[in-house]
Amino acid sequence: MLMNENEIKLLNKGELHVHLNGLVSTDVVRELLEENKSDLPSGFDLERDLNILQPTDSLASYLKPWQVLRLVPRSRACLGLIVESAFLNLKSQNVRFVEIRNSVIYLALLNNISVDRALSWLVSEIELACEKHKIIAGLILTVSRGDCAPEHLRSLLSAYENLGRPSTVVGLDLAGNENIESPIETGSLFLHAKDKYELKVTIHAGETGRVENITSAVYEFGADRIGHGTAASKSVEVMDLLKHRDICVEVCPISNKLTSAVNESQPHPVVDFIANEVPFVICSDNPSIHLSDLTKDYIEFYRETRSSQHLRDMYSHQKKYSFIKGLHGN
Ligand SMILES: [Zn+2]
């Protein structure tokens, strides 16, 4: 049966791959940045450069807004405004539960506070917003690929431990430039954290064509889910691996086009995931940067696949693969 945009918007949704800084509305970011305009990188245009609306030539160009997204918030009150804006956006999409990603370390540096304090600010603001908007939320701690990955992961885990392992924190994520190697111990630190704290793991992998990053995410990092994973469709073995281990791919259709992970003229690899029974969920990644929303990602998926059944089943898939415990009945 055909579905229209309004029906899609009204579907109950879960969101399993969204970055806090990409979910806060651009207007809020712009207002917060206006207060400290002198810190902006030279040539950065607040009207033009906070959004990505056309496919970029590389992931690095896609990440341009992050040059300034890491300059806010400069106080707990401003963090509160950011989280509030993010939750309003989720509410407008009928999102019932969400896993929000954030790397927390920049929050500590920017506000000259400890990582423990930064994590406690973020957890508290998310918990307040959950209560207010009646949306269930978990926090995923993101670590960037590269030399500092082990150090950052250690300090995030130590903050998590010092705060008494808050139940709002549900998982760990590795993100950033996939061509950059991280120190060899990074994978074993993820595995250790999984084992010790029962945190779940998702890894941004195979977004820029490197299928080997998906296998390493599974074997070396213990990935429970894969972010993007578009390169998986290049390998029947990797699609089999994901299927047989029941590892869910977080498919972000609009983001994939804007980063050029998927060429505009090519079918989206989710078509191969469906054909090969690779589990997947639809997510929005950075909707406000795209001046978009989760409904538009559903519509883009629908345009590619014409499958309304997948859209109707999506909420139960999102619950099944969520890192948040006890979602059944929601
Ligand atoms: Zn992402």
Boltz pocket constraint, residues with backbone or C-beta under 6 A from the ligand:
constraints:
  - pocket:
      binder: B
      contacts: [[A, 17], [A, 19], [A, 175], [A, 204], [A, 227], [A, 285]]
      max_distance: 6.0
